[in-house]
Amino acid sequence: MSSENTITKTININHKAITIEASAAQTLLNLLREDLRLTGTKRGCDIGVCGTCTVLINKKPKCACVIKLEDLNENDDIITIEGISSGDDLHPVQQAFIDGGAVQCGFCTPGMIMTTIALLDKNPNPTRDEIKKAFAKNLCRCTGYEQIFESVERAGRNMHE
């Protein structure tokens, strides 16, 4: 790797500062899955339309497959599905998805959960239309979305009671 295409920067991943030295054109998804072995973030379309690789960057849902490392800012805060729970306790959104039967094959679930966390952080009591809008970039081929939307509503109630 030539030094002119290599970047070095410190970013925060799952509450830990990590200094990366990598190709500027490498995607965040590749860094997470291949270099850091954080494989909970799934690879789907690789063009940013399925939402499978959704992570939170500074609390906003982003598709990691289209984020180049050169586009990240020093000290950006990145949270993956591995960074949301505390010890053995599931995050309330994860529990709501399980309780609501919103997990079928599970492939899209990490992206759906990350999108839900971002939505509920911004709006703890979203309407069904607001939920649908938030999920416009997340595809599920198994559930038909009804259990997912109900689980988002359940998580909002549970987290903010």
Sequence and secondary structure as in RCSB ss.txt:
>XXXX:A:sequence
MSSENTITKTININHKAITIEASAAQTLLNLLREDLRLTGTKRGCDIGVCGTCTVLINKKPKCACVIKLEDLNEN
DDIITIEGISSGDDLHPVQQAFIDGGAVQCGFCTPGMIMTTIALLDKNPNPTRDEIKKAFAKNLCRCTGYEQIFE
SVERAGRNMHE
>XXXX:A:secstr
  GGGEEEEEEEETTEEEEEEEETT BHHHIIIIIS  TTS    SSSSS TTEEEETTEEEETTS BGGGS TT
 EEE GGGSSBTTB  HHHHHHHHTT  SS SSHHHHHHHHHHHHHH SS  HHHHHHHTTT   SSS SHHHHH
HHHHHHHHHT 
